[in-house]
């Protein structure tokens, strides 16, 4: 569960999986293919799926707004 203070934030499971993958390797560069493999194992997906989920995650956590 992703919280902002005590308020749960609504985020899709794939976007949350991406966030977890990124948080597990702070400061590391993670390739698109590595991230897609982690989030969609044994499944062929288009790169647009990655972009849509990253965009939704950034919107949810307010990335780039209010000094974040």
N, CA, C and O atoms as CSV, one atom per row, in Angstrom:
chain,resi,resn,atom,element,x,y,z
A,1,UNK,N,N,0.844,-1.173,0.000
A,1,UNK,CA,C,0.000,0.000,0.000
A,1,UNK,C,C,0.889,1.236,0.000
A,1,UNK,O,O,1.901,1.290,0.699
A,2,UNK,N,N,0.504,2.211,-0.780
A,2,UNK,CA,C,1.245,3.465,-0.876
A,2,UNK,C,C,0.457,4.529,-0.133
A,2,UNK,O,O,-0.720,4.756,-0.413
A,3,UNK,N,N,1.118,5.181,0.821
A,3,UNK,CA,C,0.456,6.192,1.645
A,3,UNK,C,C,1.109,7.546,1.473
A,3,UNK,O,O,2.316,7.650,1.256
A,4,UNK,N,N,0.288,8.589,1.573
A,4,UNK,CA,C,0.800,9.952,1.691
A,4,UNK,C,C,0.350,10.427,3.061
A,4,UNK,O,O,-0.801,10.819,3.255
A,5,UNK,N,N,1.276,10.386,4.002
A,5,UNK,CA,C,0.896,10.583,5.398
A,5,UNK,C,C,0.117,9.362,5.839
A,5,UNK,O,O,0.646,8.251,5.854
A,6,UNK,N,N,-1.135,9.567,6.198
A,6,UNK,CA,C,-1.994,8.449,6.574
A,6,UNK,C,C,-3.040,8.157,5.500
A,6,UNK,O,O,-3.898,7.293,5.682
A,7,UNK,N,N,-2.966,8.875,4.391
A,7,UNK,CA,C,-3.958,8.734,3.328
A,7,UNK,C,C,-3.463,7.755,2.269
A,7,UNK,O,O,-2.408,7.972,1.673
A,8,UNK,N,N,-4.211,6.683,2.028
A,8,UNK,CA,C,-3.809,5.739,0.972
A,8,UNK,C,C,-3.928,6.385,-0.408
A,8,UNK,O,O,-4.906,7.074,-0.699
A,9,UNK,N,N,-2.934,6.158,-1.241
A,9,UNK,CA,C,-2.967,6.641,-2.612
A,9,UNK,C,C,-3.376,5.501,-3.523
A,9,UNK,O,O,-2.903,4.374,-3.375
A,10,UNK,N,N,-4.252,5.797,-4.458
A,10,UNK,CA,C,-4.687,4.773,-5.410
A,10,UNK,C,C,-3.660,4.675,-6.525
A,10,UNK,O,O,-3.372,5.649,-7.221
A,11,UNK,N,N,-3.123,3.491,-6.674
A,11,UNK,CA,C,-2.135,3.246,-7.722
A,11,UNK,C,C,-2.333,1.806,-8.201
A,11,UNK,O,O,-2.583,0.900,-7.407
A,12,UNK,N,N,-2.218,1.621,-9.501
A,12,UNK,CA,C,-2.380,0.281,-10.057
A,12,UNK,C,C,-1.267,-0.655,-9.615
A,12,UNK,O,O,-0.190,-0.218,-9.208
A,13,UNK,N,N,-1.543,-1.938,-9.701
A,13,UNK,CA,C,-0.568,-2.923,-9.224
A,13,UNK,C,C,0.720,-2.895,-10.037
A,13,UNK,O,O,1.801,-3.058,-9.471
A,14,UNK,N,N,0.633,-2.695,-11.347
A,14,UNK,CA,C,1.848,-2.644,-12.173
A,14,UNK,C,C,2.672,-1.406,-11.841
A,14,UNK,O,O,3.898,-1.479,-11.754
A,15,UNK,N,N,2.008,-0.280,-11.658
A,15,UNK,CA,C,2.724,0.946,-11.289
A,15,UNK,C,C,3.387,0.780,-9.923
A,15,UNK,O,O,4.508,1.245,-9.715
A,16,UNK,N,N,2.707,0.127,-9.004
A,16,UNK,CA,C,3.294,-0.113,-7.687
A,16,UNK,C,C,4.488,-1.056,-7.799
A,16,UNK,O,O,5.494,-0.856,-7.119
A,17,UNK,N,N,4.394,-2.071,-8.638
A,17,UNK,CA,C,5.532,-2.967,-8.876
A,17,UNK,C,C,6.732,-2.191,-9.424
A,17,UNK,O,O,7.874,-2.461,-9.052
A,18,UNK,N,N,6.466,-1.224,-10.311
A,18,UNK,CA,C,7.552,-0.397,-10.856
A,18,UNK,C,C,8.194,0.436,-9.765
A,18,UNK,O,O,9.418,0.530,-9.682
A,19,UNK,N,N,7.369,1.037,-8.934
A,19,UNK,CA,C,7.896,1.851,-7.840
A,19,UNK,C,C,8.763,1.011,-6.914
A,19,UNK,O,O,9.841,1.447,-6.511
A,20,UNK,N,N,8.311,-0.170,-6.578
A,20,UNK,CA,C,9.090,-1.062,-5.710
A,20,UNK,C,C,10.423,-1.408,-6.363
A,20,UNK,O,O,11.465,-1.384,-5.709
A,21,UNK,N,N,10.387,-1.731,-7.655
A,21,UNK,CA,C,11.625,-2.067,-8.373
A,21,UNK,C,C,12.605,-0.897,-8.354
A,21,UNK,O,O,13.807,-1.096,-8.177
A,22,UNK,N,N,12.102,0.308,-8.534
A,22,UNK,CA,C,12.968,1.493,-8.532
A,22,UNK,C,C,13.514,1.779,-7.130
A,22,UNK,O,O,14.674,2.161,-6.973
A,23,UNK,N,N,12.675,1.593,-6.127
A,23,UNK,CA,C,13.114,1.849,-4.750
A,23,UNK,C,C,14.133,0.829,-4.258
A,23,UNK,O,O,14.940,1.127,-3.377
A,24,UNK,N,N,14.098,-0.364,-4.820
A,24,UNK,CA,C,15.057,-1.390,-4.421
A,24,UNK,C,C,16.463,-1.101,-4.945
A,24,UNK,O,O,17.442,-1.660,-4.450
A,25,UNK,N,N,16.559,-0.232,-5.942
A,25,UNK,CA,C,17.868,0.095,-6.521
A,25,UNK,C,C,18.055,1.604,-6.615
A,25,UNK,O,O,18.202,2.136,-7.715
A,26,UNK,N,N,18.052,2.304,-5.477
A,26,UNK,CA,C,18.155,3.764,-5.501
A,26,UNK,C,C,19.457,4.224,-6.146
A,26,UNK,O,O,20.536,3.714,-5.846
A,27,UNK,N,N,19.331,5.189,-7.029
A,27,UNK,CA,C,20.501,5.749,-7.688
A,27,UNK,C,C,20.994,4.961,-8.881
A,27,UNK,O,O,21.847,5.442,-9.627
A,28,UNK,N,N,20.473,3.754,-9.078
A,28,UNK,CA,C,20.893,2.930,-10.214
A,28,UNK,C,C,20.057,3.262,-11.446
A,28,UNK,O,O,18.887,3.629,-11.343
A,29,UNK,N,N,20.669,3.128,-12.586
A,29,UNK,CA,C,19.960,3.261,-13.844
A,29,UNK,C,C,19.360,1.900,-14.172
A,29,UNK,O,O,20.080,0.906,-14.263
A,30,UNK,N,N,18.057,1.855,-14.346
A,30,UNK,CA,C,17.368,0.604,-14.653
A,30,UNK,C,C,16.832,0.730,-16.076
A,30,UNK,O,O,16.066,1.644,-16.381
A,31,UNK,N,N,17.233,-0.178,-16.926
A,31,UNK,CA,C,16.803,-0.109,-18.326
A,31,UNK,C,C,15.314,-0.405,-18.455
A,31,UNK,O,O,14.709,-1.039,-17.591
A,32,UNK,N,N,14.749,0.065,-19.545
A,32,UNK,CA,C,13.341,-0.213,-19.818
A,32,UNK,C,C,13.098,-1.714,-19.870
A,32,UNK,O,O,12.119,-2.216,-19.317
A,33,UNK,N,N,13.984,-2.410,-20.527
A,33,UNK,CA,C,13.786,-3.856,-20.664
A,33,UNK,C,C,13.853,-4.559,-19.309
A,33,UNK,O,O,13.077,-5.480,-19.057
A,34,UNK,N,N,14.766,-4.140,-18.438
A,34,UNK,CA,C,14.848,-4.733,-17.096
A,34,UNK,C,C,13.570,-4.463,-16.305
A,34,UNK,O,O,13.049,-5.348,-15.626
A,35,UNK,N,N,13.082,-3.248,-16.399
A,35,UNK,CA,C,11.876,-2.881,-15.676
A,35,UNK,C,C,10.663,-3.634,-16.219
A,35,UNK,O,O,9.822,-4.103,-15.451
A,36,UNK,N,N,10.576,-3.745,-17.528
A,36,UNK,CA,C,9.460,-4.474,-18.137
A,36,UNK,C,C,9.521,-5.956,-17.772
A,36,UNK,O,O,8.490,-6.576,-17.512
A,37,UNK,N,N,10.712,-6.517,-17.753
A,37,UNK,CA,C,10.890,-7.927,-17.375
A,37,UNK,C,C,10.449,-8.158,-15.934
A,37,UNK,O,O,9.851,-9.183,-15.608
A,38,UNK,N,N,10.754,-7.194,-15.088
A,38,UNK,CA,C,10.399,-7.309,-13.661
A,38,UNK,C,C,8.897,-7.202,-13.443
A,38,UNK,O,O,8.320,-7.951,-12.655
A,39,UNK,N,N,8.273,-6.273,-14.141
A,39,UNK,CA,C,6.858,-5.994,-13.913
A,39,UNK,C,C,5.948,-6.943,-14.690
A,39,UNK,O,O,4.867,-7.301,-14.222
A,40,UNK,N,N,6.392,-7.343,-15.874
A,40,UNK,CA,C,5.616,-8.250,-16.712
A,40,UNK,C,C,6.469,-9.483,-17.048
A,40,UNK,O,O,6.837,-9.667,-18.209
A,41,UNK,N,N,6.789,-10.323,-16.066
A,41,UNK,CA,C,7.645,-11.479,-16.352
A,41,UNK,C,C,6.958,-12.462,-17.300
A,41,UNK,O,O,5.761,-12.728,-17.193
A,42,UNK,N,N,7.746,-12.988,-18.219
A,42,UNK,CA,C,7.256,-13.994,-19.170
A,42,UNK,C,C,6.074,-13.526,-20.006
A,42,UNK,O,O,5.269,-14.339,-20.460
A,43,UNK,N,N,5.969,-12.213,-20.209
A,43,UNK,CA,C,4.881,-11.644,-20.994
A,43,UNK,C,C,5.459,-10.600,-21.943
A,43,UNK,O,O,6.288,-9.782,-21.545
A,44,UNK,N,N,5.019,-10.632,-23.194
A,44,UNK,CA,C,5.440,-9.607,-24.141
A,44,UNK,C,C,4.477,-8.435,-24.046
A,44,UNK,O,O,3.272,-8.596,-24.242
A,45,UNK,N,N,5.005,-7.261,-23.747
A,45,UNK,CA,C,4.192,-6.045,-23.686
A,45,UNK,C,C,4.882,-4.959,-24.487
A,45,UNK,O,O,6.098,-4.983,-24.672
A,46,UNK,N,N,4.103,-4.022,-24.952
A,46,UNK,CA,C,4.639,-2.886,-25.684
A,46,UNK,C,C,5.230,-1.868,-24.714
A,46,UNK,O,O,4.808,-1.767,-23.562
A,47,UNK,N,N,6.204,-1.125,-25.199
A,47,UNK,CA,C,6.849,-0.097,-24.380
A,47,UNK,C,C,5.837,0.945,-23.899
A,47,UNK,O,O,6.033,1.568,-22.855
A,48,UNK,N,N,4.772,1.131,-24.648
A,48,UNK,CA,C,3.752,2.107,-24.254
A,48,UNK,C,C,3.130,1.742,-22.901
A,48,UNK,O,O,2.712,2.632,-22.161
A,49,UNK,N,N,3.062,0.457,-22.570
A,49,UNK,CA,C,2.552,0.045,-21.253
A,49,UNK,C,C,3.426,0.598,-20.139
A,49,UNK,O,O,2.926,1.044,-19.106
A,50,UNK,N,N,4.715,0.566,-20.355
A,50,UNK,CA,C,5.654,1.102,-19.376
A,50,UNK,C,C,5.439,2.600,-19.218
A,50,UNK,O,O,5.361,3.112,-18.101
A,51,UNK,N,N,5.343,3.299,-20.347
A,51,UNK,CA,C,5.168,4.755,-20.314
A,51,UNK,C,C,3.872,5.156,-19.619
A,51,UNK,O,O,3.860,6.097,-18.826
A,52,UNK,N,N,2.789,4.453,-19.909
A,52,UNK,CA,C,1.495,4.764,-19.297
A,52,UNK,C,C,1.552,4.565,-17.788
A,52,UNK,O,O,1.060,5.400,-17.030
A,53,UNK,N,N,2.146,3.470,-17.354
A,53,UNK,CA,C,2.209,3.188,-15.919
A,53,UNK,C,C,3.147,4.127,-15.182
A,53,UNK,O,O,2.850,4.536,-14.059
A,54,UNK,N,N,4.264,4.475,-15.786
A,54,UNK,CA,C,5.181,5.439,-15.163
A,54,UNK,C,C,4.505,6.794,-15.059
A,54,UNK,O,O,4.623,7.469,-14.036
A,55,UNK,N,N,3.803,7.197,-16.100
A,55,UNK,CA,C,3.093,8.472,-16.085
A,55,UNK,C,C,2.036,8.496,-14.983
A,55,UNK,O,O,1.916,9.485,-14.260
A,56,UNK,N,N,1.276,7.423,-14.853
A,56,UNK,CA,C,0.250,7.335,-13.803
A,56,UNK,C,C,0.886,7.384,-12.416
A,56,UNK,O,O,0.362,8.034,-11.511
A,57,UNK,N,N,2.003,6.705,-12.254
A,57,UNK,CA,C,2.702,6.707,-10.976
A,57,UNK,C,C,3.200,8.110,-10.635
A,57,UNK,O,O,3.048,8.573,-9.505
A,58,UNK,N,N,3.790,8.776,-11.612
A,58,UNK,CA,C,4.295,10.133,-11.363
A,58,UNK,C,C,3.154,11.081,-11.001
A,58,UNK,O,O,3.303,11.930,-10.123
A,59,UNK,N,N,2.031,10.938,-11.669
A,59,UNK,CA,C,0.865,11.774,-11.371
A,59,UNK,C,C,0.361,11.495,-9.951
A,59,UNK,O,O,0.032,12.424,-9.214
A,60,UNK,N,N,0.304,10.235,-9.577
A,60,UNK,CA,C,-0.195,9.837,-8.270
A,60,UNK,C,C,0.667,10.383,-7.133
A,60,UNK,O,O,0.149,10.872,-6.130
A,61,UNK,N,N,1.988,10.293,-7.303
A,61,UNK,CA,C,2.868,10.749,-6.219
A,61,UNK,C,C,3.198,12.233,-6.316
A,61,UNK,O,O,3.911,12.771,-5.469
A,62,UNK,N,N,2.673,12.903,-7.360
A,62,UNK,CA,C,2.889,14.332,-7.483
A,62,UNK,C,C,4.296,14.695,-7.892
A,62,UNK,O,O,4.789,15.764,-7.532
A,63,UNK,N,N,4.951,13.827,-8.634
A,63,UNK,CA,C,6.331,14.070,-9.066
A,63,UNK,C,C,6.416,15.364,-9.858
A,63,UNK,O,O,5.705,15.554,-10.845
A,64,UNK,N,N,7.296,16.248,-9.414
A,64,UNK,CA,C,7.510,17.516,-10.110
A,64,UNK,C,C,6.617,18.645,-9.624
A,64,UNK,O,O,6.762,19.777,-10.084
A,65,UNK,N,N,5.704,18.371,-8.715
A,65,UNK,CA,C,4.835,19.446,-8.212
A,65,UNK,C,C,5.099,19.673,-6.724
A,65,UNK,O,O,5.407,18.742,-5.979
A,66,UNK,N,N,4.975,20.897,-6.324
A,66,UNK,CA,C,5.154,21.220,-4.916
A,66,UNK,C,C,6.542,20.900,-4.372
A,66,UNK,O,O,6.685,20.594,-3.188
A,67,UNK,N,N,7.571,20.967,-5.225
A,67,UNK,CA,C,8.932,20.715,-4.783
A,67,UNK,C,C,9.317,19.252,-4.693
A,67,UNK,O,O,10.376,18.920,-4.160
A,68,UNK,N,N,8.477,18.380,-5.203
A,68,UNK,CA,C,8.765,16.941,-5.139
A,68,UNK,C,C,9.640,16.524,-6.294
A,68,UNK,O,O,9.990,15.349,-6.411
